[in-house]
C-alpha cells in the first residue's frame, strides 16, 4: 500500500511540474505530455482497481 501512495505523490509532483512548465513557457508540448501522463495514470489506476476486485472475488 505504501508503494501506491508513493506513486500517487510522484504522479502529483509530475502533474504540477508539467502544469507550471506550461504556464511559464506557454509551450503546448508540456500540455500534451501532461495529458498523456494523466491518461496513462487513469488506465493504470483502472487496471489496478480491477485486479483488486478480482482478487477479492477469487479469495472469497
N, C-alpha and C positions, 0 to 999 in steps of 0.2 A: 504494500500500500504506500510505503514511503517513496517508492520509485514513481508511482503515478503522481504523487504530489510534487516531486521534483521536476517531472516532465511538464506539469502544468505551470510551474514557476518559470521554467525555461521558455515555454511557449509564450507566456505573458511578457517576458523580457524581450523576446524576438519581435512580438507584435508591436510593442511600444517603440522599440528601436526603429523598426521599419516605418512606423507612422511618423515618428519625429524626423527621420531622414527625408521622407516625402514632404513633410511640412516645411522643412528648412530649405530643401533644394528645389522642390517643385517637379522633380524628375519622376515621371509616371512609372519608371522601371521598378521603383520601390513599392508602389501601389499594386502593381501586378504581382510582385513577389509576395506581398502581404496577402493577397487573395489566394495565391497558391498554398501558402503556409496554412491559412485558415481552412481551406478546403481539405487539405491533407489531414489536419488535426480533427476535423469533423468526421472524416471517413475512418480514421484510426480509432477515434472515440466510439463510433457506432459499432465497429467490429469488436472492440474490447467489451462493450456492453453486451453484444450478442454472445460472446464467449462466456461471460459471467452468467448470463441467463441459461445458456445450455449447460454449463457446469452445475448450476443449481438444480436443473431438471434431472440431470443424469444422476447426481448424488442423492437424490431424494429417496 
